[in-house]
Amino acid sequence: MKRSWHSRDWSRLVRLFNGLTFYERFEQAIILILIALIMLVTAIATVHLISAVWHLIVDIGIDPIKQEIFQEIFGAIFTVIIALEFKHSLLVVLAQHENVIRVRTIVLIALLAVARKFILLDLNKVSAMELFALSVAVLALGIVYWLAVRL
């Protein structure tokens, strides 16, 4: 008889916790809680994104002249992507019994966050110094990511 997905997942979770120390079980439980919270936030952000796109199409109509609308939509898309990447990195830690998230994953998430910031920038309101600082941050994160992948 075929087992349901509930029993398969439950038995996999029990196997996951077998053989772990108390502290390792604590870490794994915290990661599971974080994954659940990120899933909730991602679902809410996705519903918000769907609502915003629906509002854009039905109520306002797509107007390519209004850059702010597209910035808001793409900013929301990047928010969902960042949350999914963060959840994925926690799942990897959970599945591989690692104690820490890999540096390159954190740097990748930071790069996504800075890319989101660039998308949301209003070039008429941002100073040259802010733009320079963000550019330096992207360059530094890119170098760190490249080093993390190579090492």
C-alpha positions in Angstrom: 0.0 0.0 0.0 1.3 3.4 -1.0 2.1 5.7 2.0 0.7 9.2 1.9 3.0 12.2 1.6 2.3 13.1 5.2 3.7 9.9 6.5 6.7 10.0 4.2 7.6 13.5 5.3 7.0 12.7 8.9 9.3 9.6 8.8 11.9 11.7 7.0 11.7 14.3 9.7 12.1 11.7 12.4 15.1 10.2 10.6 16.5 13.7 10.4 16.4 14.2 14.1 17.8 10.7 15.0 21.4 10.7 16.0 21.6 14.4 16.6 22.7 16.0 19.8 20.3 18.2 21.8 21.8 21.4 20.4 21.7 20.1 16.8 18.1 19.2 17.3 17.5 22.7 18.6 19.2 24.2 15.6 17.2 22.1 13.2 13.9 23.0 15.0 14.8 26.7 14.7 15.6 26.3 11.0 12.2 24.6 10.5 10.4 27.4 12.2 12.3 30.0 10.1 11.4 28.1 6.9 7.7 28.1 7.9 7.9 31.9 8.6 9.6 32.6 5.4 7.0 30.5 3.5 4.3 32.6 5.2 6.0 35.9 4.3 6.6 34.7 0.7 3.0 33.7 0.3 1.8 37.0 1.6 4.3 38.9 -0.7 3.1 36.8 -3.7 -0.5 37.6 -2.9 0.4 41.3 -2.7 2.3 41.0 -6.0 -0.7 39.4 -7.7 -3.0 42.1 -6.3 -0.7 44.9 -7.5 -0.4 43.4 -11.0 -4.1 42.9 -11.2 -4.7 46.5 -10.1 -2.2 47.6 -12.7 -3.9 45.7 -15.5 -7.5 46.2 -14.6 -7.8 49.5 -12.8 -5.0 51.6 -14.1 -4.0 50.0 -17.3 -0.4 49.4 -18.3 1.1 52.8 -18.9 4.8 52.5 -20.0 5.4 56.1 -19.2 4.8 55.6 -15.5 8.2 54.3 -14.4 7.2 54.2 -10.7 4.6 51.5 -11.3 7.1 49.2 -13.0 9.6 49.9 -10.2 7.0 48.9 -7.6 6.1 45.7 -9.5 9.7 44.6 -10.1 10.6 45.5 -6.5 7.8 43.2 -5.3 9.1 40.5 -7.6 12.6 40.8 -6.2 11.2 40.6 -2.7 9.6 37.2 -3.5 12.8 36.0 -5.2 14.9 37.0 -2.2 12.6 35.3 0.2 12.6 32.1 -2.0 16.4 32.1 -2.1 16.7 32.6 1.6 14.2 29.7 2.2 16.2 27.5 -0.2 19.4 28.2 1.6 17.8 27.2 4.9 16.5 24.0 3.3 20.0 23.1 2.1 21.3 23.6 5.7 18.5 21.4 7.0 19.0 18.7 4.5 22.8 18.5 4.7 23.1 18.9 8.5 25.3 21.9 8.1 25.8 24.3 11.0 26.0 27.5 9.0 24.7 29.0 5.8 27.4 29.2 3.2 29.0 32.6 2.7 28.2 32.6 -1.1 24.5 32.1 -0.4 24.5 35.1 2.0 26.4 37.2 -0.5 24.0 36.2 -3.3 21.1 37.2 -1.2 22.8 40.5 -0.5 23.5 41.0 -4.2 19.8 40.4 -4.9 18.8 43.0 -2.2 21.2 45.6 -3.7 19.8 44.8 -7.2 16.3 45.4 -5.8 17.5 48.7 -4.4 18.9 49.7 -7.8 15.5 48.9 -9.4 13.6 51.0 -6.9 16.0 54.0 -7.1 14.5 57.2 -8.4 17.5 58.7 -10.3 16.0 62.2 -10.0 16.1 62.0 -6.2 19.2 60.0 -5.5 22.6 61.7 -4.9 25.7 60.9 -6.8 27.3 59.7 -3.5 24.4 57.3 -2.8 24.7 55.9 -6.3 28.5 55.5 -5.9 28.1 53.8 -2.6 25.6 51.3 -4.0 27.9 50.7 -7.0 30.9 50.0 -4.6 28.7 47.6 -2.6 27.8 45.7 -5.7 31.4 45.5 -6.8 32.5 44.4 -3.3 29.8 41.8 -3.1 30.6 40.5 -6.6 34.3 40.1 -5.7 33.4 38.3 -2.5 31.0 36.0 -4.3 33.6 35.3 -7.0 36.2 34.5 -4.3 33.7 32.3 -2.4 32.9 30.3 -5.5 36.6 29.8 -6.4 37.8 28.8 -2.9 
